[in-house]
Amino acid sequence: MAEFAHDKAPEPAGPSGPGLNLSIAQSRQLLETVSAYVLRFHQDLAAGAYPASYVDDSLDVAAYSDGLRVSKELREDDVPTAPTDLEPLLDTLFGPAMTNGTMHPHPGFMAHIPSGGLLQSAVADFVAASVNRFAGVWIAAPGFQQIERNVIRWYCSMLGYDEGSFGYLTTGGSIANLMALVCARRHHERISPALRTPRMYVSGEGHFSISKAARTVGLPAASITTITTTASHTLDVDELIATIESDRVAGLSPMCVVATAGTTNSGAIDDLDRIGAYCEANDIWFHVDACFGGFFRITTRGKAALAGIERADSIAVDAHKSLFLPHGNSALLVRDRRRLADAFEVPGAAYLPGLTENEDVVDFCGLGPELSREIRGLTAWLPLKMHGIRAFEERLDATMDLAHHLAEGIRKLPGVDLVQAHPAVLPVVTFTAAADPADAGQENKDRRNARLCELICSRKNTYLTTTELPGVGLVVRACILHPRTDRTVVDRLLEDIRWSVTRLAAGPAKAWS
């Protein structure tokens, strides 16, 4: 470890003293202590010391009461006035603050769309926050800005965009989708300056953030048209085209079509090539919400399934999903960089000298809604540079293989029905309890499947959720997208499903004993 001259300087007050500045020695002790806690957490996690979730979906009153009690212990309304030693604070973070809720870093976490949270990325995030460089304009931190630019260009390449494309790193897919609709609205204003009612089209399986973003950019609810889905849960393109043509005749102005590359419910991927071709021919902004499935394009199977995504005017991607980064790592990518500048350019500001129009450099304040922003690119840059893209491709391929293994295992289990014959590409598997003659009506079937999910989760090895699929009803859903999930974890889930089906067949009196 490098030695610092500051080690020999007089030490200011430490963590428990009134001063804020730490000496190098005190800083080293702080980092070593925190590192020890973090490493012990990951060691315990790997050893199975944590459950996949502390949430008891059986609605067990004692468990929920205990959870509320922990929350009350953490609640502090008064601003602290006296200093506190570091280790008790870390004990709080890794104790009562940690041991409740859902455990996203657990390899058995298969609810929603898991976020792996690579430690390498956390280290990069620490570096970014430690150096605390301003990332709103190029002149403030050219080196770090160049790294962020590199990451965006890598993302564009992964998604099939050519030269001229660019993007903006965001904290989540919701913000990326919002920015996309700002770009779409700006484009619509330019090509349709007359006050005509704009229309946006999205499938019934589209993410709720799309409608939320539409409201935020000022589109009334009547402007949002929901297109039904096919039996495979993809957007019905024939209905989409017929609806748009009908709207044109009625004097309405199609502004944007939003397709989904990986629905949350089932992992379905819309026909991106056909939708993109139609939008190109009719000058309609084409946005793809690829927050789930986008980076699967770096695999052979994913590239085939996502054919046509390069036609999109904009793409939202979540690196904290299919690149396994910690939460808060997403991006909006655009086929034409000028679209971002057109939507978010900075008006005249005398206190911001040095803004440039040189495309070799980037003033991010002119490509997105923020001025003050942290350095975001390092979180992806460090693991991508450390491991190379091939390691990520192999890991994504492994998640698809594990999903197929899970689906085939469920197919062989008595008392449970696989909803999807197999995962099409993305690693989502849905299933239900086998039909019971005593459970007449959809409500009873849904209740039975909810109970099945609760039983599986009660084993604490995995955490699944339920969702609703059109034409099917309530289903149990597993999504395998975690770099530490392996065949052992999946086989344990299959055993938990078998156990849960047996308990379910025993009736309510036995199921919870």
PLY file of the C-alpha trace (Angstrom):
ply
format ascii 1.0
element vertex 513
property float x
property float y
property float z
element edge 512
property int vertex1
property int vertex2
end_header
0.00 0.00 0.00
1.30 3.46 -0.86
2.57 5.64 1.96
1.35 9.20 2.31
3.19 12.13 3.75
-0.04 13.11 5.46
0.31 10.05 7.70
2.84 12.00 9.73
0.78 15.15 9.95
-1.08 16.02 13.16
-4.34 14.12 13.27
-7.56 16.11 13.43
-10.43 14.94 15.58
-11.50 11.39 14.67
-14.90 10.00 13.79
-16.13 10.54 17.35
-14.81 14.06 17.62
-16.27 17.38 16.52
-14.17 17.74 13.35
-15.15 16.47 9.91
-11.71 15.93 8.37
-9.98 12.59 8.83
-6.29 11.92 8.63
-4.98 9.30 6.24
-4.56 6.91 9.15
-8.11 7.47 10.32
-9.40 7.12 6.78
-7.54 3.85 6.40
-9.06 2.54 9.62
-12.52 3.61 8.43
-12.12 1.81 5.12
-10.66 -1.32 6.66
-13.46 -1.55 9.21
-16.18 -1.05 6.62
-14.49 -3.52 4.26
-14.44 -6.15 6.99
-18.21 -5.79 7.50
-18.92 -5.88 3.75
-16.76 -8.93 3.19
-18.33 -10.73 6.13
-21.76 -9.97 4.70
-20.85 -11.50 1.34
-19.21 -14.46 3.05
-22.32 -15.09 5.16
-24.53 -14.64 2.10
-22.55 -17.27 0.19
-22.73 -19.60 3.20
-26.54 -19.38 3.31
-26.73 -17.37 6.52
-29.38 -15.07 5.05
-32.82 -16.08 3.72
-33.94 -15.03 0.26
-36.52 -12.81 1.94
-37.64 -11.79 5.40
-41.11 -11.10 4.03
-43.51 -13.86 5.07
-46.07 -13.99 2.28
-48.34 -16.18 4.38
-49.23 -12.94 6.17
-48.03 -14.46 9.43
-48.97 -11.88 12.06
-45.97 -12.55 14.29
-43.51 -12.09 11.43
-45.11 -8.85 10.33
-45.27 -7.55 13.89
-41.58 -8.34 14.32
-40.81 -6.50 11.11
-42.67 -3.46 12.33
-40.82 -3.63 15.64
-37.45 -3.53 13.83
-38.59 -0.52 11.82
-39.53 1.32 14.99
-36.08 0.65 16.45
-34.49 2.30 13.45
-36.72 5.34 13.49
-35.02 8.49 14.80
-36.87 11.76 14.50
-34.32 13.89 16.32
-31.16 15.07 14.60
-28.13 13.45 16.33
-26.14 15.92 18.40
-23.47 13.69 19.95
-20.95 11.58 17.99
-21.29 7.80 17.76
-18.53 5.27 17.28
-18.32 3.62 13.89
-18.78 -0.05 14.77
-22.17 0.37 16.50
-23.33 2.24 13.41
-22.19 -0.58 11.15
-23.84 -3.07 13.50
-27.09 -1.20 12.86
-26.61 -1.25 9.07
-25.77 -4.94 8.91
-28.20 -5.88 11.68
-31.73 -4.46 11.99
-31.46 -2.43 8.79
-30.37 -5.48 6.83
-32.47 -8.26 8.32
-35.88 -7.37 6.96
-37.55 -7.01 3.58
-36.38 -8.79 0.45
-32.77 -9.79 -0.16
-31.94 -8.81 -3.74
-28.30 -9.94 -3.47
-29.40 -13.47 -2.51
-28.86 -16.06 -5.31
-32.35 -17.39 -4.58
-34.01 -14.04 -5.20
-36.14 -14.67 -8.30
-38.89 -12.11 -7.82
-39.48 -9.13 -10.11
-36.26 -8.76 -12.17
-33.28 -9.40 -9.89
-30.30 -7.11 -9.64
-27.05 -8.96 -9.06
-25.07 -6.03 -7.70
-21.48 -6.89 -8.57
-19.04 -5.90 -5.84
-16.67 -4.61 -8.53
-19.29 -2.01 -9.44
-19.73 -1.00 -5.81
-16.00 -0.34 -5.60
-16.20 1.83 -8.71
-19.14 3.71 -7.22
-17.08 4.30 -4.08
-14.25 5.73 -6.17
-16.64 8.03 -8.02
-18.14 9.36 -4.79
-14.72 9.64 -3.13
-13.14 11.81 -5.82
-16.43 13.73 -6.08
-15.81 15.28 -9.48
-18.58 17.31 -11.07
-19.93 15.52 -14.14
-22.36 18.02 -15.61
-19.96 19.59 -18.08
-16.94 18.23 -19.93
-14.48 20.90 -18.82
-14.97 19.99 -15.15
-13.71 16.40 -15.42
-12.67 15.51 -18.99
-11.05 12.20 -18.05
-14.09 10.87 -16.21
-16.40 12.28 -18.85
-14.46 10.38 -21.50
-14.90 7.15 -19.52
-18.65 7.75 -19.30
-18.73 8.50 -23.03
-16.93 5.21 -23.68
-19.51 3.27 -21.66
-22.38 4.86 -23.57
-20.74 4.02 -26.89
-20.25 0.42 -25.69
-23.94 0.24 -24.82
-24.88 1.58 -28.24
-22.72 -1.05 -29.89
-24.24 -3.83 -27.76
-27.73 -2.77 -28.90
-26.78 -2.56 -32.59
-26.63 1.21 -33.02
-24.21 2.69 -35.55
-22.14 5.87 -35.53
-24.15 8.96 -34.70
-25.94 7.26 -31.83
-25.38 8.20 -28.23
-27.11 8.17 -24.88
-27.41 9.33 -21.31
-26.80 7.27 -18.17
-29.74 7.44 -15.77
-30.55 6.12 -12.32
-33.35 3.89 -13.55
-35.44 2.70 -16.46
-38.34 4.93 -15.44
-36.21 8.03 -15.98
-34.89 6.62 -19.27
-38.46 6.04 -20.49
-39.43 9.54 -19.37
-36.55 11.08 -21.30
-37.51 9.06 -24.36
-41.01 10.49 -24.33
-39.60 14.01 -23.96
-37.60 13.35 -27.14
-40.65 11.86 -28.85
-42.81 14.84 -27.94
-40.17 17.28 -29.16
-39.91 15.39 -32.46
-43.69 15.41 -32.79
-43.82 19.16 -32.22
-41.35 19.67 -35.05
-43.09 17.49 -37.62
-46.63 18.41 -36.55
-46.59 22.04 -35.39
-50.36 22.37 -35.71
-52.26 21.79 -32.48
-53.29 18.22 -33.17
-53.94 15.71 -30.41
-50.84 13.48 -30.06
-51.30 9.75 -29.53
-49.02 7.20 -27.91
-49.41 3.43 -28.34
-48.25 0.74 -25.91
-49.29 -2.84 -25.26
-51.29 -3.99 -22.25
-48.12 -5.75 -21.06
-46.05 -2.56 -21.20
-44.42 -1.34 -18.00
-46.40 1.09 -15.86
-43.54 3.61 -16.08
-44.57 4.30 -19.68
-47.99 5.63 -18.71
-46.46 7.48 -15.79
-43.92 9.11 -18.10
-46.66 10.05 -20.56
-48.56 11.87 -17.84
-45.37 13.59 -16.70
-44.67 15.01 -20.17
-48.22 16.32 -20.31
-50.09 13.75 -22.36
-53.70 13.39 -21.21
-54.94 9.89 -20.40
-57.03 9.91 -23.58
-53.84 10.20 -25.62
-52.51 6.87 -24.38
-53.83 3.96 -26.45
-53.40 0.44 -25.10
-53.03 -2.28 -27.72
-54.06 -5.82 -26.83
-51.59 -8.66 -26.77
-51.41 -11.95 -28.60
-51.49 -15.40 -27.02
-47.72 -15.10 -26.59
-48.22 -11.84 -24.63
-46.64 -9.67 -27.34
-48.12 -6.52 -28.81
-50.64 -7.29 -31.58
-49.00 -5.49 -34.52
-52.03 -5.88 -36.81
-54.20 -4.13 -34.23
-51.53 -1.47 -33.72
-51.41 -0.60 -37.42
-55.19 -0.63 -37.80
-55.57 1.65 -34.75
-52.99 4.14 -36.02
-54.57 4.28 -39.47
-58.00 4.82 -37.91
-56.64 7.60 -35.70
-55.12 9.35 -38.71
-58.48 9.33 -40.47
-60.04 10.79 -37.32
-57.58 13.69 -37.41
-55.41 12.47 -34.55
-51.62 12.58 -34.73
-49.62 9.43 -33.87
-46.61 10.57 -31.83
-44.94 7.47 -30.49
-45.11 3.68 -30.42
-43.58 1.96 -27.39
-42.59 -1.68 -27.83
-41.26 -3.92 -25.08
-38.16 -6.08 -25.28
-38.83 -8.24 -22.26
-42.11 -7.74 -20.44
-41.88 -7.99 -16.68
-44.68 -10.54 -16.45
-43.43 -13.13 -18.93
-40.29 -11.87 -20.67
-42.16 -11.50 -23.97
-40.43 -9.57 -26.76
-42.55 -7.64 -29.24
-42.01 -7.88 -33.01
-39.47 -5.08 -33.05
-38.52 -5.41 -36.70
-42.06 -5.11 -38.04
-43.02 -2.30 -35.66
-39.82 -0.43 -36.47
-40.34 -0.70 -40.21
-43.89 0.67 -39.92
-42.81 3.57 -37.70
-39.96 4.47 -40.06
-42.31 4.55 -43.03
-44.78 6.78 -41.18
-42.39 9.08 -39.28
-43.58 7.94 -35.87
-41.12 7.91 -32.99
-40.30 4.31 -32.11
-39.20 3.68 -28.54
-38.24 0.29 -27.13
-38.44 -0.36 -23.42
-35.61 -2.90 -23.25
-34.90 -2.44 -19.55
-35.20 -6.19 -19.00
-34.02 -7.76 -22.22
-31.81 -5.21 -23.96
-28.37 -6.46 -23.01
-29.31 -10.04 -23.88
-28.53 -8.89 -27.41
-24.86 -9.64 -26.73
-25.79 -13.37 -26.78
-26.56 -15.37 -29.92
-30.09 -16.24 -28.81
-30.78 -12.73 -27.62
-29.58 -11.10 -30.84
-32.02 -13.22 -32.86
-34.92 -12.50 -30.51
-34.20 -8.75 -30.49
-33.90 -8.41 -34.28
-35.01 -4.94 -35.34
-34.22 -3.16 -32.08
-31.61 -1.13 -33.98
-34.53 0.50 -35.87
-35.70 2.21 -32.67
-35.32 5.95 -32.30
-34.65 5.37 -28.61
-34.00 2.44 -26.30
-34.19 2.25 -22.51
-31.86 -0.30 -20.91
-31.15 -1.32 -17.32
-27.57 -2.38 -16.66
-28.67 -3.16 -13.11
-30.71 -5.99 -14.59
-29.03 -7.78 -17.47
-25.49 -6.55 -16.79
-25.73 -7.44 -13.09
-24.75 -3.98 -11.82
-26.07 -2.48 -8.55
-29.35 -0.58 -8.58
-29.20 2.86 -10.15
-27.50 1.95 -13.45
-29.65 2.50 -16.52
-29.45 4.42 -19.78
-31.43 6.00 -22.56
-29.85 5.35 -25.94
-30.84 7.25 -29.10
-30.12 6.37 -32.72
-29.41 10.03 -33.50
-27.48 11.93 -30.84
-29.00 15.21 -32.03
-32.38 14.15 -30.68
-31.08 14.39 -27.11
-29.61 17.82 -27.71
-32.83 18.96 -29.36
-34.85 17.92 -26.30
-32.48 18.96 -23.50
-30.15 21.65 -24.81
-29.09 24.25 -22.23
-30.41 27.77 -22.83
-28.04 30.69 -22.40
-26.34 30.59 -18.98
-23.47 33.01 -18.37
-22.26 31.04 -15.35
-21.65 27.95 -17.52
-18.71 28.96 -19.73
-16.99 26.44 -21.92
-19.98 24.51 -23.27
-19.03 23.05 -26.62
-20.67 21.77 -29.78
-17.74 19.48 -30.52
-19.15 15.95 -30.72
-15.85 14.49 -29.55
-16.56 15.90 -26.10
-19.72 15.76 -24.04
-21.50 18.36 -21.91
-24.05 16.03 -20.36
-26.07 18.96 -19.00
-27.15 19.55 -22.60
-28.17 15.96 -23.25
-30.37 15.33 -20.24
-32.48 17.03 -17.57
-29.72 17.39 -14.94
-26.92 19.85 -14.34
-25.57 18.52 -11.05
-24.84 14.83 -11.43
-22.34 12.33 -10.12
-19.89 10.35 -12.22
-21.97 7.41 -13.45
-19.85 5.59 -15.96
-17.35 4.00 -13.58
-19.87 1.53 -12.17
-20.08 -0.20 -15.55
-16.61 0.66 -16.80
-14.66 -1.14 -14.06
-16.33 -4.60 -14.31
-16.48 -4.45 -18.11
-12.77 -3.63 -18.28
-11.86 -6.16 -15.59
-13.72 -9.09 -17.14
-14.48 -8.25 -20.78
-17.84 -8.59 -22.45
-17.43 -12.32 -23.01
-17.85 -13.01 -19.28
-21.18 -11.16 -19.29
-22.32 -13.03 -22.39
-21.53 -16.36 -20.74
-23.40 -15.38 -17.60
-26.49 -14.30 -19.55
-26.39 -17.57 -21.49
-26.23 -19.40 -18.16
-29.37 -17.65 -16.89
-31.28 -18.77 -20.00
-30.03 -22.34 -19.57
-31.05 -22.35 -15.91
-34.53 -21.11 -16.83
-34.91 -23.97 -19.30
-33.71 -26.40 -16.62
-36.30 -25.02 -14.20
-39.07 -25.23 -16.80
-38.23 -28.82 -17.65
-38.11 -29.73 -13.98
-41.52 -28.18 -13.35
-42.94 -30.03 -16.34
-42.04 -33.32 -14.64
-43.50 -32.44 -11.24
-46.97 -33.78 -10.37
-49.52 -31.27 -9.15
-48.12 -28.27 -11.02
-48.63 -26.98 -14.57
-46.07 -25.06 -16.61
-47.73 -22.01 -18.18
-45.00 -21.32 -20.72
-43.98 -24.40 -22.68
-40.45 -23.08 -22.29
-38.88 -19.66 -21.78
-38.82 -18.11 -25.26
-35.48 -16.42 -24.57
-35.51 -14.33 -21.43
-35.23 -16.33 -18.20
-38.80 -16.05 -16.89
-40.73 -19.20 -15.93
-44.40 -19.11 -14.95
-46.43 -21.96 -13.52
-49.62 -22.73 -11.59
-50.94 -25.36 -9.25
-52.66 -28.12 -11.19
-56.41 -27.71 -11.56
-58.43 -28.95 -8.59
-62.09 -29.87 -9.21
-62.92 -28.34 -5.83
-61.60 -24.96 -6.93
-64.39 -23.85 -9.24
-64.05 -20.32 -10.61
-61.09 -18.10 -11.35
-61.04 -16.54 -7.89
-60.49 -19.89 -6.22
-57.79 -20.83 -8.75
-56.01 -17.54 -8.12
-56.21 -18.06 -4.37
-54.73 -21.54 -4.77
-51.80 -20.21 -6.80
-51.18 -17.42 -4.32
-51.04 -20.04 -1.58
-48.59 -22.11 -3.62
-46.27 -19.11 -3.96
-46.51 -18.42 -0.22
-45.56 -21.99 0.60
-42.54 -21.93 -1.70
-41.32 -18.66 -0.20
-41.87 -19.95 3.33
-38.92 -22.31 2.78
-36.70 -19.19 2.64
-34.44 -20.67 -0.05
-35.95 -18.64 -2.88
-38.25 -15.69 -3.15
-40.83 -15.72 -5.95
-43.82 -13.54 -6.69
-47.15 -13.94 -8.41
-48.40 -11.97 -11.38
-51.39 -11.98 -13.70
-51.23 -13.04 -17.33
-54.02 -12.23 -19.80
-56.19 -15.26 -20.42
-54.50 -17.22 -17.64
-55.04 -15.41 -14.36
-52.74 -15.49 -11.37
-49.50 -17.42 -11.92
-46.37 -18.06 -9.88
-43.37 -16.42 -11.52
-39.64 -17.04 -11.26
-37.03 -14.85 -12.94
-33.44 -16.10 -12.96
-31.11 -13.17 -13.48
-28.44 -13.26 -10.82
-24.72 -13.95 -11.38
-24.57 -16.25 -8.34
-27.63 -18.35 -9.13
-26.55 -21.83 -10.16
-28.05 -25.24 -10.77
-27.94 -26.09 -7.06
-30.18 -23.12 -6.30
-32.62 -24.09 -9.07
-32.74 -27.73 -7.97
-33.47 -26.57 -4.44
-36.35 -24.49 -5.82
-37.72 -27.55 -7.62
-37.63 -29.47 -4.35
-39.41 -26.58 -2.60
-42.10 -26.58 -5.31
-42.56 -30.34 -4.86
-42.83 -29.91 -1.08
-45.27 -27.00 -1.45
-47.53 -28.87 -3.87
-47.70 -31.75 -1.40
-48.64 -29.40 1.43
-51.17 -27.67 -0.78
-52.82 -30.99 -1.58
-53.08 -31.73 2.14
-55.50 -28.82 2.54
-55.36 -25.52 4.45
-55.20 -27.22 7.84
-51.99 -29.04 6.97
-50.46 -26.55 4.57
-49.28 -24.18 7.29
-48.42 -26.64 10.03
0 1
1 2
2 3
3 4
4 5
5 6
6 7
7 8
8 9
9 10
10 11
11 12
12 13
13 14
14 15
15 16
16 17
17 18
18 19
19 20
20 21
21 22
22 23
23 24
24 25
25 26
26 27
27 28
28 29
29 30
30 31
31 32
32 33
33 34
34 35
35 36
36 37
37 38
38 39
39 40
40 41
41 42
42 43
43 44
44 45
45 46
46 47
47 48
48 49
49 50
50 51
51 52
52 53
53 54
54 55
55 56
56 57
57 58
58 59
59 60
60 61
61 62
62 63
63 64
64 65
65 66
66 67
67 68
68 69
69 70
70 71
71 72
72 73
73 74
74 75
75 76
76 77
77 78
78 79
79 80
80 81
81 82
82 83
83 84
84 85
85 86
86 87
87 88
88 89
89 90
90 91
91 92
92 93
93 94
94 95
95 96
96 97
97 98
98 99
99 100
100 101
101 102
102 103
103 104
104 105
105 106
106 107
107 108
108 109
109 110
110 111
111 112
112 113
113 114
114 115
115 116
116 117
117 118
118 119
119 120
120 121
121 122
122 123
123 124
124 125
125 126
126 127
127 128
128 129
129 130
130 131
131 132
132 133
133 134
134 135
135 136
136 137
137 138
138 139
139 140
140 141
141 142
142 143
143 144
144 145
145 146
146 147
147 148
148 149
149 150
150 151
151 152
152 153
153 154
154 155
155 156
156 157
157 158
158 159
159 160
160 161
161 162
162 163
163 164
164 165
165 166
166 167
167 168
168 169
169 170
170 171
171 172
172 173
173 174
174 175
175 176
176 177
177 178
178 179
179 180
180 181
181 182
182 183
183 184
184 185
185 186
186 187
187 188
188 189
189 190
190 191
191 192
192 193
193 194
194 195
195 196
196 197
197 198
198 199
199 200
200 201
201 202
202 203
203 204
204 205
205 206
206 207
207 208
208 209
209 210
210 211
211 212
212 213
213 214
214 215
215 216
216 217
217 218
218 219
219 220
220 221
221 222
222 223
223 224
224 225
225 226
226 227
227 228
228 229
229 230
230 231
231 232
232 233
233 234
234 235
235 236
236 237
237 238
238 239
239 240
240 241
241 242
242 243
243 244
244 245
245 246
246 247
247 248
248 249
249 250
250 251
251 252
252 253
253 254
254 255
255 256
256 257
257 258
258 259
259 260
260 261
261 262
262 263
263 264
264 265
265 266
266 267
267 268
268 269
269 270
270 271
271 272
272 273
273 274
274 275
275 276
276 277
277 278
278 279
279 280
280 281
281 282
282 283
283 284
284 285
285 286
286 287
287 288
288 289
289 290
290 291
291 292
292 293
293 294
294 295
295 296
296 297
297 298
298 299
299 300
300 301
301 302
302 303
303 304
304 305
305 306
306 307
307 308
308 309
309 310
310 311
311 312
312 313
313 314
314 315
315 316
316 317
317 318
318 319
319 320
320 321
321 322
322 323
323 324
324 325
325 326
326 327
327 328
328 329
329 330
330 331
331 332
332 333
333 334
334 335
335 336
336 337
337 338
338 339
339 340
340 341
341 342
342 343
343 344
344 345
345 346
346 347
347 348
348 349
349 350
350 351
351 352
352 353
353 354
354 355
355 356
356 357
357 358
358 359
359 360
360 361
361 362
362 363
363 364
364 365
365 366
366 367
367 368
368 369
369 370
370 371
371 372
372 373
373 374
374 375
375 376
376 377
377 378
378 379
379 380
380 381
381 382
382 383
383 384
384 385
385 386
386 387
387 388
388 389
389 390
390 391
391 392
392 393
393 394
394 395
395 396
396 397
397 398
398 399
399 400
400 401
401 402
402 403
403 404
404 405
405 406
406 407
407 408
408 409
409 410
410 411
411 412
412 413
413 414
414 415
415 416
416 417
417 418
418 419
419 420
420 421
421 422
422 423
423 424
424 425
425 426
426 427
427 428
428 429
429 430
430 431
431 432
432 433
433 434
434 435
435 436
436 437
437 438
438 439
439 440
440 441
441 442
442 443
443 444
444 445
445 446
446 447
447 448
448 449
449 450
450 451
451 452
452 453
453 454
454 455
455 456
456 457
457 458
458 459
459 460
460 461
461 462
462 463
463 464
464 465
465 466
466 467
467 468
468 469
469 470
470 471
471 472
472 473
473 474
474 475
475 476
476 477
477 478
478 479
479 480
480 481
481 482
482 483
483 484
484 485
485 486
486 487
487 488
488 489
489 490
490 491
491 492
492 493
493 494
494 495
495 496
496 497
497 498
498 499
499 500
500 501
501 502
502 503
503 504
504 505
505 506
506 507
507 508
508 509
509 510
510 511
511 512
